[in-house]
């Protein structure tokens, strides 16, 4: 236990580790004897990511040269790449029962691993990685499971878009390698929100922060890391640097697009994400690891008439989602990831920052085990089944959540704002008072347990404590208009007897706290007292202002800049007894999450006469 508020403690330095390799593109294929997609795996790396740099399956999709006689149909084979050279050689059998899509239609391979799909211009063909198999990764660990078809290439775009692909090739074959890592029923799926680098300096902040943490972990070789949009901050020339960061990982990297990954000079939605697609992969797709089916969506609609963007899916993607989910066995948990969240707390009053078709998506997933994920808001939210907010029903037709919706926080935190820490990166307290970091879903069979890891910290760091006193609230009101230039709030852990009588709360910002969580406080070793959640999520409006704020976060933000933690769905308050005597006191805070895990911190404060 510690006696120093979390936000004022420096994070330990973590070592950097890089991974490199070489991409290989095959040029031919053969149709041989079949093998089932459920075949027993045998990969040298096993479940651990300990030897990822040496054993990762590196390669690429096999695009067979030549012009297909039928330009209306694309065909190919999904095969067991036993020698890992990305080319189907003699003795390498096709794999039956594997899902392949053109972004609209969804088919499964036949017993010999063959597929056929209708072709159309500007389509992306991709394979859904099945359990027990791994798609190849390139030298930057970016998963290779797709082929773009755009015969004439992108229109003129500032950042290049997709080069002309010419007519349909003779075949597009997808190599897979057997994998114990993806076969295992125990998976850890890393979810990284909003890396959002605008400059090379911010690339280095990300490198030395969350990516250094991930380089030191070896628990996600199967499911890998999924970065859920705003990979960069408008300057798409920084994608190569992002790829370099993914080269530090001990597992495959996948990406989906955000509203800052746009080709802003695209004149229609067909080419909005061409540069993203060329550099990182499809706009939307799916893959399996263990008993989890991960669906990566594009929830950014651009351009709108009159400019700007909106949270929305087009009809083609919705059709693909229906078709994709129809292929998923019932005894599977579905992880539905997007940039703009389906619904959230932070932007409760804004339709733009939530998804128009959320009710329809809920209906597509009815009766399934689902966890929905989002980014975009630079905040952490753990919304549970049954949670309700004012406006959800009126705007989206959703009376209560049918399953868990998590907003994953941001690797960039609050856009790399705030004071610089000794490690060289900014503190960047998020708008909910949370810290920068990454989300991990630990999945055992179909049971999902979420955990948030603060940049530079271990898993025990889960909350921030503070005092919300009348003196603090006066300072807040006097300086709220001067964010970034306010004078420091002096003696934040000191409260007068007079202020105790005027209502002082001990605050606990339990970052992954949710409905079903509990926070208890023992003052000076006394009996545990139950703290009260400020936002019960029972259909009320957001509670905003000094009395609902996180003092520990706000004292950083008003002085050093950034957003303002003036509201939160995971803040608990305990009114301190008005009769506490003068002197030093301790408060031991135990927060218990919805899964029964306990986290304890201690705050030392002083009462003055």
C-alpha positions as CSV (number, residue, x, y, z in Angstrom):
1,X,0.0,0.0,0.0
2,X,1.1,3.6,-0.5
3,X,0.3,6.9,1.0
4,X,1.0,9.1,-2.1
5,X,-1.9,9.9,-4.5
6,X,-1.3,7.9,-7.7
7,X,-1.2,10.9,-10.1
8,X,1.8,12.4,-8.2
9,X,4.0,9.3,-8.4
10,X,6.4,8.7,-11.2
11,X,6.2,5.5,-13.3
12,X,9.1,3.1,-13.4
13,X,11.1,2.9,-16.6
14,X,10.5,-0.2,-18.7
15,X,13.1,-1.7,-21.1
16,X,12.5,-1.5,-24.9
17,X,12.5,-4.6,-27.1
18,X,12.2,-4.7,-30.9
19,X,11.2,-7.4,-33.2
20,X,12.1,-7.7,-36.9
21,X,11.5,-10.1,-39.8
22,X,10.9,-10.3,-43.5
23,X,7.7,-10.4,-45.5
24,X,7.4,-13.0,-48.3
25,X,5.0,-13.1,-51.1
26,X,4.4,-16.3,-53.0
27,X,3.8,-16.5,-56.7
28,X,2.0,-19.9,-57.3
29,X,-0.3,-22.4,-55.7
30,X,-1.6,-26.0,-56.1
31,X,-4.7,-27.8,-55.1
32,X,-4.0,-30.8,-53.0
33,X,-5.6,-33.1,-50.4
34,X,-7.8,-31.4,-47.8
35,X,-7.3,-30.8,-44.1
36,X,-10.0,-29.6,-41.7
37,X,-9.8,-26.2,-40.1
38,X,-10.0,-27.8,-36.7
39,X,-6.9,-29.9,-37.1
40,X,-4.7,-30.3,-34.1
41,X,-2.1,-27.5,-34.1
42,X,1.7,-27.9,-33.7
43,X,3.6,-24.6,-33.7
44,X,7.1,-24.3,-32.3
45,X,6.3,-21.2,-30.2
46,X,3.5,-22.9,-28.3
47,X,1.2,-20.7,-26.2
48,X,3.8,-18.4,-24.8
49,X,5.1,-15.4,-26.7
50,X,8.6,-15.8,-25.1
51,X,10.2,-16.7,-28.5
52,X,8.0,-14.6,-30.7
53,X,10.9,-12.8,-32.4
54,X,12.4,-16.1,-33.5
55,X,9.3,-18.2,-34.1
56,X,6.7,-15.8,-35.5
57,X,5.1,-17.0,-38.7
58,X,6.3,-14.4,-41.2
59,X,5.0,-14.2,-44.8
60,X,2.2,-12.8,-46.9
61,X,-0.8,-13.5,-49.0
62,X,-0.1,-15.5,-52.2
63,X,-1.3,-13.4,-55.1
64,X,-1.0,-15.6,-58.2
65,X,0.2,-13.6,-61.3
66,X,-1.9,-13.6,-64.4
67,X,-5.3,-12.4,-65.3
68,X,-8.3,-14.5,-64.2
69,X,-10.5,-15.4,-67.2
70,X,-13.6,-14.6,-65.3
71,X,-13.3,-11.0,-64.0
72,X,-16.6,-11.3,-62.2
73,X,-15.4,-14.0,-59.7
74,X,-12.3,-14.2,-57.6
75,X,-11.1,-17.6,-56.5
76,X,-8.3,-19.1,-54.5
77,X,-7.3,-21.5,-51.8
78,X,-6.8,-21.4,-48.0
79,X,-3.9,-23.9,-47.3
80,X,-1.7,-25.3,-44.6
81,X,1.7,-23.6,-45.2
82,X,3.8,-26.3,-43.5
83,X,7.1,-24.9,-44.7
84,X,6.0,-21.3,-43.9
85,X,7.1,-19.9,-47.3
86,X,3.6,-18.4,-48.2
87,X,3.3,-20.6,-51.3
88,X,1.2,-23.8,-51.6
89,X,3.7,-26.5,-52.3
90,X,3.2,-30.2,-53.0
91,X,2.0,-31.9,-49.8
92,X,0.5,-28.7,-48.4
93,X,-3.2,-29.4,-48.2
94,X,-6.1,-27.0,-48.5
95,X,-8.1,-26.3,-45.4
96,X,-11.9,-26.7,-45.5
97,X,-14.5,-24.8,-43.5
98,X,-12.6,-21.5,-43.4
99,X,-14.5,-18.2,-43.8
100,X,-13.5,-15.8,-46.6
101,X,-15.2,-12.5,-47.5
102,X,-15.2,-9.8,-50.1
103,X,-16.5,-7.3,-47.5
104,X,-20.1,-8.1,-48.3
105,X,-20.5,-11.8,-49.2
106,X,-19.2,-14.4,-46.8
107,X,-18.4,-18.0,-47.9
108,X,-16.6,-21.0,-46.5
109,X,-13.9,-23.0,-48.2
110,X,-14.8,-26.5,-49.5
111,X,-13.1,-29.7,-48.5
112,X,-10.0,-28.8,-50.6
113,X,-9.8,-25.3,-49.2
114,X,-11.1,-23.6,-52.3
115,X,-13.4,-20.6,-52.4
116,X,-15.1,-18.4,-54.9
117,X,-16.5,-14.8,-54.3
118,X,-18.2,-12.3,-56.5
119,X,-15.8,-9.5,-57.5
120,X,-16.5,-5.8,-57.5
121,X,-14.3,-2.8,-57.8
122,X,-12.6,-1.4,-54.6
123,X,-13.2,-4.6,-52.6
124,X,-11.0,-6.1,-50.0
125,X,-10.9,-9.9,-49.8
126,X,-9.9,-11.3,-46.5
127,X,-9.7,-14.6,-44.6
128,X,-11.1,-15.1,-41.1
129,X,-8.3,-16.7,-39.1
130,X,-9.7,-19.9,-37.7
131,X,-9.0,-21.3,-34.2
132,X,-5.8,-23.4,-34.1
133,X,-4.3,-21.5,-37.1
134,X,-2.3,-18.3,-37.5
135,X,-2.2,-15.9,-40.4
136,X,1.3,-14.7,-41.3
137,X,2.7,-11.4,-40.1
138,X,5.1,-9.1,-41.9
139,X,8.4,-7.8,-40.5
140,X,6.5,-5.3,-38.4
141,X,4.2,-8.0,-36.9
142,X,1.2,-6.6,-38.9
143,X,-1.2,-9.5,-39.7
144,X,-1.3,-10.4,-43.5
145,X,-4.8,-11.8,-44.4
146,X,-6.2,-9.6,-47.1
147,X,-6.0,-8.5,-50.7
148,X,-7.3,-5.1,-52.1
149,X,-8.8,-5.0,-55.6
150,X,-8.8,-1.5,-57.1
151,X,-7.9,-1.8,-60.7
152,X,-7.2,1.9,-61.4
153,X,-6.0,2.7,-57.9
154,X,-7.1,5.5,-55.7
155,X,-8.0,9.0,-57.0
156,X,-5.3,11.5,-56.3
157,X,-4.9,11.7,-52.5
158,X,-2.3,13.6,-50.4
159,X,-1.1,10.4,-48.8
160,X,-1.2,8.1,-51.8
161,X,-4.0,5.7,-51.2
162,X,-4.0,2.3,-53.0
163,X,-1.8,1.8,-56.0
164,X,-3.5,0.4,-59.1
165,X,-4.0,-3.4,-58.8
166,X,-5.0,-4.1,-62.4
167,X,-7.5,-6.8,-63.3
168,X,-8.3,-9.7,-61.0
169,X,-5.3,-11.9,-60.6
170,X,-5.4,-15.6,-61.4
171,X,-6.0,-16.5,-57.8
172,X,-5.6,-15.1,-54.2
173,X,-4.4,-17.8,-51.8
174,X,-4.3,-17.5,-48.1
175,X,-1.6,-19.3,-46.2
176,X,-2.1,-20.4,-42.6
177,X,0.2,-22.1,-40.1
178,X,-0.9,-24.3,-37.3
179,X,-0.9,-22.6,-33.9
180,X,-1.2,-23.9,-30.3
181,X,-1.4,-20.2,-29.3
182,X,-4.8,-19.6,-31.1
183,X,-6.0,-23.1,-30.3
184,X,-5.8,-22.6,-26.5
185,X,-9.1,-21.8,-24.7
186,X,-7.1,-19.3,-22.6
187,X,-6.5,-16.0,-24.5
188,X,-5.3,-12.5,-23.7
189,X,-6.4,-10.0,-26.3
190,X,-4.7,-6.6,-26.1
191,X,-6.9,-3.6,-27.1
192,X,-5.1,-0.3,-27.7
193,X,-7.1,2.8,-28.1
194,X,-6.0,6.1,-29.8
195,X,-2.3,5.9,-30.3
196,X,-3.0,9.2,-32.2
197,X,0.5,10.5,-32.9
198,X,0.7,13.9,-34.5
199,X,4.5,14.3,-34.5
200,X,7.6,12.2,-34.3
201,X,8.0,13.3,-30.7
202,X,4.7,11.8,-29.8
203,X,5.7,8.6,-31.6
204,X,8.6,8.4,-29.1
205,X,6.1,9.0,-26.2
206,X,4.1,6.0,-27.4
207,X,7.3,3.9,-27.9
208,X,8.6,4.6,-24.4
209,X,5.2,4.2,-22.8
210,X,2.5,1.6,-23.7
211,X,4.6,-0.1,-26.5
212,X,7.5,-0.6,-24.1
213,X,5.1,-2.1,-21.7
214,X,3.7,-4.5,-24.4
215,X,7.3,-5.4,-25.4
216,X,7.9,-6.6,-21.9
217,X,4.7,-8.8,-21.9
218,X,4.5,-12.3,-23.4
219,X,0.8,-13.2,-22.8
220,X,-0.9,-12.2,-26.1
221,X,0.9,-14.2,-28.8
222,X,-2.4,-15.9,-29.8
223,X,-5.0,-13.2,-29.9
224,X,-2.5,-10.4,-30.5
225,X,-3.0,-6.7,-30.2
226,X,-5.9,-4.8,-31.9
227,X,-5.5,-1.0,-32.2
228,X,-8.9,0.4,-32.4
229,X,-8.6,3.6,-34.4
230,X,-7.0,7.0,-34.5
231,X,-3.8,5.2,-35.1
232,X,-2.3,8.6,-36.1
233,X,-3.5,12.1,-35.8
234,X,-4.4,13.2,-39.3
235,X,-0.9,13.0,-40.7
236,X,-1.0,9.7,-42.5
237,X,2.7,9.9,-43.3
238,X,3.3,8.7,-39.8
239,X,1.9,5.2,-40.5
240,X,5.4,3.8,-41.1
241,X,6.4,4.9,-37.6
242,X,3.3,3.2,-36.3
243,X,4.4,0.0,-38.0
244,X,7.8,0.4,-36.4
245,X,6.1,0.5,-33.0
246,X,4.1,-2.7,-33.8
247,X,7.4,-4.3,-34.5
248,X,8.1,-4.2,-30.8
249,X,5.2,-6.5,-30.0
250,X,5.3,-10.2,-29.0
251,X,2.2,-11.1,-31.0
252,X,0.4,-10.1,-34.2
253,X,-0.9,-6.5,-34.6
254,X,-4.2,-5.6,-36.3
255,X,-5.7,-2.1,-36.8
256,X,-9.1,-0.6,-37.5
257,X,-9.7,3.0,-38.6
258,X,-10.7,6.1,-36.7
259,X,-11.8,9.6,-37.6
260,X,-8.1,10.8,-37.6
261,X,-7.1,8.1,-40.0
262,X,-9.1,9.6,-42.9
263,X,-7.9,10.6,-46.3
264,X,-9.5,14.0,-45.7
265,X,-9.3,14.9,-49.4
266,X,-11.4,12.0,-50.5
267,X,-14.5,13.2,-52.1
268,X,-16.6,10.2,-51.4
269,X,-16.8,7.4,-48.8
270,X,-15.5,4.8,-51.3
271,X,-12.0,6.2,-50.8
272,X,-12.1,7.6,-47.3
273,X,-9.7,5.1,-45.9
274,X,-7.6,4.1,-48.9
275,X,-4.3,5.1,-47.3
276,X,-5.2,3.3,-44.1
277,X,-6.0,0.2,-46.1
278,X,-2.8,0.4,-48.1
279,X,-0.7,0.7,-45.0
280,X,-2.4,-1.3,-42.4
281,X,-5.3,-3.5,-43.6
282,X,-9.0,-3.7,-44.2
283,X,-11.6,-1.3,-42.7
284,X,-13.5,-4.2,-41.2
285,X,-12.8,-7.9,-40.8
286,X,-12.9,-10.8,-38.2
287,X,-10.6,-13.4,-36.7
288,X,-10.8,-16.2,-34.2
289,X,-8.5,-17.0,-31.2
290,X,-9.6,-19.7,-28.7
291,X,-13.3,-19.6,-28.3
292,X,-13.4,-15.9,-29.1
293,X,-14.6,-14.4,-32.4
294,X,-13.2,-10.9,-32.8
295,X,-15.0,-8.5,-35.1
296,X,-13.3,-5.3,-36.1
297,X,-15.7,-2.6,-37.4
298,X,-15.4,0.7,-39.1
299,X,-17.8,3.1,-37.3
300,X,-16.7,6.3,-39.0
301,X,-18.8,7.8,-41.8
302,X,-17.0,10.4,-43.9
303,X,-17.5,12.7,-45.7
304,X,-21.0,14.0,-44.7
305,X,-22.8,16.5,-46.8
306,X,-21.4,19.8,-45.6
307,X,-18.3,18.1,-44.1
308,X,-17.4,16.3,-40.9
309,X,-17.9,12.7,-39.8
310,X,-20.5,10.7,-37.9
311,X,-20.6,7.4,-36.0
312,X,-22.3,5.1,-38.5
313,X,-22.0,1.8,-40.6
314,X,-23.0,1.7,-44.2
315,X,-25.3,-0.9,-45.5
316,X,-22.5,-3.0,-47.1
317,X,-20.8,-3.4,-43.8
318,X,-24.0,-4.2,-42.0
319,X,-24.7,-6.9,-44.6
320,X,-21.2,-8.3,-44.0
321,X,-21.7,-8.2,-40.2
322,X,-25.0,-10.2,-40.5
323,X,-23.3,-12.7,-42.8
324,X,-20.2,-13.0,-40.6
325,X,-22.1,-13.5,-37.4
326,X,-24.2,-16.2,-39.1
327,X,-21.1,-18.3,-39.5
328,X,-20.1,-18.1,-35.8
329,X,-21.0,-21.1,-33.6
330,X,-23.3,-20.4,-30.6
331,X,-20.7,-21.5,-28.1
332,X,-18.4,-18.6,-29.0
333,X,-18.0,-15.3,-27.3
334,X,-18.1,-12.3,-29.8
335,X,-15.7,-9.4,-29.2
336,X,-17.1,-6.5,-31.2
337,X,-14.5,-3.7,-31.6
338,X,-14.9,-0.3,-33.1
339,X,-13.4,3.2,-32.9
340,X,-16.5,5.3,-32.3
341,X,-18.3,3.3,-29.5
342,X,-21.8,1.9,-30.1
343,X,-22.9,3.8,-27.0
344,X,-20.9,5.6,-24.3
345,X,-21.2,7.8,-21.2
346,X,-18.7,10.5,-22.1
347,X,-20.6,11.7,-25.2
348,X,-24.0,10.7,-23.9
349,X,-25.6,13.8,-25.4
350,X,-23.9,13.6,-28.9
351,X,-25.3,11.3,-31.6
352,X,-22.2,12.1,-33.7
353,X,-19.9,10.3,-31.3
354,X,-22.0,7.2,-31.0
355,X,-23.3,4.8,-33.7
356,X,-26.6,5.4,-35.5
357,X,-27.2,1.7,-36.1
358,X,-26.6,0.6,-32.5
359,X,-30.1,-0.9,-32.0
360,X,-29.8,-2.8,-35.3
361,X,-26.4,-4.2,-34.2
362,X,-27.8,-5.2,-30.9
363,X,-30.5,-7.1,-32.8
364,X,-28.0,-8.9,-35.0
365,X,-26.2,-10.1,-31.9
366,X,-29.3,-11.0,-29.9
367,X,-28.9,-14.1,-27.8
368,X,-25.1,-14.1,-28.2
369,X,-22.3,-13.7,-25.6
370,X,-20.9,-10.4,-26.6
371,X,-18.5,-7.7,-25.3
372,X,-18.4,-4.4,-27.3
373,X,-15.3,-2.3,-27.3
374,X,-14.7,1.3,-28.4
375,X,-12.1,4.1,-28.3
376,X,-12.4,7.7,-29.5
377,X,-13.4,9.4,-26.3
378,X,-10.0,9.3,-24.5
379,X,-11.7,7.9,-21.4
380,X,-12.2,4.6,-19.7
381,X,-15.8,3.2,-19.3
382,X,-17.0,-0.2,-18.2
383,X,-20.7,-0.2,-19.0
384,X,-22.6,-3.4,-18.0
385,X,-25.7,-5.1,-19.1
386,X,-28.8,-3.1,-18.0
387,X,-27.0,0.2,-17.7
388,X,-29.0,3.2,-18.9
389,X,-28.4,6.9,-19.6
390,X,-30.7,9.7,-20.3
391,X,-31.1,10.2,-24.0
392,X,-30.1,6.7,-25.1
393,X,-33.8,5.6,-25.6
394,X,-34.9,8.9,-27.3
395,X,-31.9,9.1,-29.7
396,X,-31.0,5.5,-30.3
397,X,-34.0,3.5,-29.2
398,X,-31.9,1.6,-26.5
399,X,-33.5,1.4,-23.1
400,X,-30.7,-0.5,-21.5
401,X,-27.5,-2.3,-22.6
402,X,-28.0,-5.9,-23.6
403,X,-24.3,-6.7,-22.9
404,X,-21.1,-5.2,-21.7
405,X,-19.8,-2.1,-23.6
406,X,-16.2,-1.0,-22.7
407,X,-14.4,2.1,-23.8
408,X,-10.8,1.2,-23.8
409,X,-9.0,4.4,-22.9
410,X,-6.2,5.8,-25.0
411,X,-2.5,5.0,-25.4
412,X,-2.1,8.8,-25.9
413,X,-4.1,9.5,-22.8
414,X,-5.4,13.1,-23.1
415,X,-3.6,13.7,-26.5
416,X,-0.1,13.7,-24.8
417,X,-1.0,16.7,-22.7
418,X,0.1,17.7,-19.2
419,X,3.4,17.9,-17.4
420,X,6.3,15.8,-18.6
421,X,7.3,12.9,-16.3
422,X,10.9,11.9,-15.6
423,X,10.5,9.1,-18.2
424,X,10.2,11.8,-20.8
425,X,6.5,11.4,-21.7
426,X,3.5,13.6,-20.6
427,X,1.3,12.5,-17.7
428,X,-1.8,13.0,-20.1
429,X,-4.6,12.4,-17.5
430,X,-7.7,11.4,-19.5
431,X,-10.9,13.3,-19.5
432,X,-12.5,10.8,-17.0
433,X,-9.4,11.0,-14.7
434,X,-8.1,7.7,-16.0
435,X,-4.5,7.3,-17.0
436,X,-3.0,6.3,-20.4
437,X,-2.6,2.6,-20.9
438,X,-4.1,-0.5,-22.6
439,X,-7.0,-2.8,-22.1
440,X,-6.7,-6.6,-22.0
441,X,-9.5,-9.1,-22.3
442,X,-8.5,-12.3,-20.6
443,X,-10.8,-14.9,-22.1
444,X,-11.1,-18.4,-20.7
445,X,-13.4,-20.4,-23.0
446,X,-16.2,-17.8,-23.3
447,X,-15.8,-16.1,-19.9
448,X,-14.3,-12.6,-20.4
449,X,-12.4,-10.7,-17.6
450,X,-11.3,-7.2,-18.5
451,X,-8.2,-5.5,-17.0
452,X,-6.7,-2.1,-17.7
453,X,-2.9,-1.6,-17.4
454,X,-1.7,1.9,-16.7
455,X,1.3,2.9,-18.8
456,X,4.5,2.1,-16.9
457,X,2.6,0.4,-14.0
458,X,1.7,-3.1,-13.0
459,X,-1.8,-4.5,-12.8
460,X,-2.3,-3.5,-9.2
461,X,-2.6,0.2,-10.1
462,X,-6.3,0.6,-10.6
463,X,-7.5,3.8,-8.8
464,X,-6.7,7.4,-7.8
465,X,-7.7,8.9,-4.4
466,X,-8.3,12.5,-3.4
467,X,-10.2,14.9,-1.2
468,X,-13.1,17.0,-2.5
469,X,-13.4,19.8,0.1
470,X,-15.2,23.1,0.1
471,X,-11.8,24.8,-0.4
472,X,-11.1,22.6,-3.4
473,X,-14.5,23.4,-4.9
474,X,-13.9,27.2,-4.5
475,X,-10.5,26.8,-6.2
476,X,-12.2,24.8,-9.0
477,X,-14.8,27.5,-9.6
478,X,-12.2,30.3,-9.5
479,X,-10.0,28.6,-12.1
480,X,-12.1,26.4,-14.3
481,X,-11.9,29.0,-17.1
482,X,-8.1,29.1,-16.9
483,X,-7.4,25.5,-17.7
484,X,-3.7,25.0,-18.2
485,X,-2.7,28.1,-16.3
486,X,-4.4,27.9,-13.0
487,X,-2.3,28.3,-9.8
488,X,-1.5,25.0,-8.0
489,X,-4.1,24.0,-5.4
490,X,-2.1,24.1,-2.1
491,X,-2.2,21.4,0.5
492,X,-4.7,19.2,-1.4
493,X,-4.7,16.5,1.4
494,X,-5.4,19.0,4.2
495,X,-8.9,19.8,5.4
496,X,-10.0,22.1,8.2
497,X,-12.5,21.2,10.9
498,X,-14.7,23.9,9.4
499,X,-14.6,22.3,5.9
500,X,-15.4,18.9,7.4
501,X,-18.6,20.4,8.6
502,X,-19.3,21.8,5.2
503,X,-19.1,18.4,3.4
504,X,-15.8,16.8,2.4
505,X,-15.7,13.7,0.4
506,X,-12.9,11.2,0.0
507,X,-13.0,10.3,-3.7
508,X,-12.0,7.1,-5.4
509,X,-11.7,7.1,-9.1
510,X,-11.8,3.3,-9.8
511,X,-10.9,3.3,-13.5
512,X,-12.5,0.0,-14.4
513,X,-15.2,0.3,-11.8
514,X,-18.8,-0.4,-13.0
515,X,-22.2,-1.4,-12.0
516,X,-21.6,-4.3,-9.6
517,X,-18.4,-2.9,-8.2
518,X,-18.0,-1.8,-4.5
519,X,-15.8,0.6,-2.8
520,X,-15.2,0.5,1.0
521,X,-13.2,2.8,3.2
522,X,-11.7,2.3,6.7
523,X,-10.8,5.6,8.3
524,X,-8.1,5.2,11.0
525,X,-8.6,1.4,11.0
526,X,-12.3,1.6,11.9
527,X,-15.2,-0.3,10.5
528,X,-15.6,-0.4,6.7
529,X,-17.8,2.4,5.3
530,X,-19.5,2.0,1.9
531,X,-18.7,4.8,-0.6
532,X,-21.4,5.9,-3.0
533,X,-21.1,5.9,-6.8
534,X,-21.7,9.4,-8.2
535,X,-23.2,8.0,-11.5
536,X,-25.4,5.0,-10.8
537,X,-26.3,4.5,-14.5
538,X,-30.0,4.1,-13.9
539,X,-31.3,6.4,-16.7
540,X,-30.1,9.7,-15.2
541,X,-28.3,12.5,-16.9
542,X,-24.6,13.1,-16.6
543,X,-23.6,14.7,-13.2
544,X,-21.2,17.4,-14.0
545,X,-19.2,20.0,-12.0
546,X,-16.9,20.5,-9.0
547,X,-18.9,18.3,-6.6
548,X,-18.9,15.4,-9.1
549,X,-15.3,15.9,-10.3
550,X,-12.1,13.9,-9.5
551,X,-9.9,16.3,-7.5
552,X,-6.7,14.4,-8.0
553,X,-7.1,14.6,-11.8
554,X,-8.5,18.2,-11.9
555,X,-5.6,19.5,-9.9
556,X,-3.3,18.3,-12.7
557,X,-5.5,19.4,-15.6
558,X,-6.3,23.0,-14.5
559,X,-2.6,23.6,-13.7
560,X,-0.8,21.7,-16.5
561,X,-3.5,21.5,-19.3
562,X,-5.6,18.9,-20.9
563,X,-9.3,17.9,-20.6
564,X,-11.2,18.3,-17.3
565,X,-12.4,15.3,-15.2
566,X,-15.6,17.1,-14.2
567,X,-17.7,13.9,-14.6
568,X,-17.1,10.2,-14.5
569,X,-19.1,7.0,-14.5
570,X,-16.5,5.3,-12.2
571,X,-16.1,7.8,-9.3
572,X,-17.1,6.9,-5.7
573,X,-17.4,9.3,-2.8
574,X,-17.4,8.8,1.0
575,X,-18.5,11.8,3.2
576,X,-15.8,12.1,5.9
577,X,-17.1,12.3,9.5
578,X,-17.5,15.9,10.6
579,X,-16.1,15.1,14.0
580,X,-12.7,13.9,13.0
581,X,-10.1,15.3,15.4
582,X,-7.2,17.5,14.3
583,X,-4.1,15.6,13.2
584,X,-3.1,13.0,10.7
585,X,-5.5,10.3,9.5
586,X,-5.4,7.4,7.2
587,X,-8.0,6.0,4.9
588,X,-7.7,2.5,3.5
589,X,-9.7,2.1,0.4
590,X,-10.7,-1.3,-1.0
591,X,-12.3,-1.4,-4.4
592,X,-13.9,-4.6,-5.6
593,X,-14.7,-5.1,-9.2
594,X,-17.5,-6.9,-10.8
595,X,-15.4,-10.1,-11.0
596,X,-14.6,-10.0,-7.3
597,X,-11.0,-8.8,-7.6
598,X,-9.9,-6.5,-4.8
599,X,-7.5,-3.5,-5.0
600,X,-6.4,-1.5,-2.0
601,X,-4.8,1.9,-1.7
602,X,-4.2,4.1,1.4
603,X,-4.5,7.9,1.5
604,X,-3.0,9.9,4.4
605,X,-4.6,13.3,5.0
606,X,-4.5,15.9,7.8
607,X,-7.3,17.7,9.7
608,X,-6.4,21.1,10.9
609,X,-8.0,23.0,13.8
